[in-house]
Amino acid sequence: MLGLNPSMRFYLCEGPVDMRKGIFTLAELVRKIMGKEPSTGDIFIFLSKDRRNIKILHHDTGGYVLYWKKLDKDRFLL
């Protein structure tokens, strides 16, 4: 479960992301495209082109965690 605290920052990746990407590819996107370090404990959010899929990348003390939600009908709003 994703435990949130006031020190976490949230970053939304600008533009759609291919949802076939896994943890390490998304972490590399965070470094190269977003200019951030994914191991800081911040939250990185990625949306698919049709905005029906969302992936959230987070690094905690044990390693990376990737959450993926796929909506059946609606779309995520920006």
Summary of the structure (lengths in Angstrom):
residues: 78
radius of gyration: 12.2
end to end distance: 23.5
largest distance: 35.0
contacts: 180
relative contact order: 0.23
helix: 17%
strand: 31%
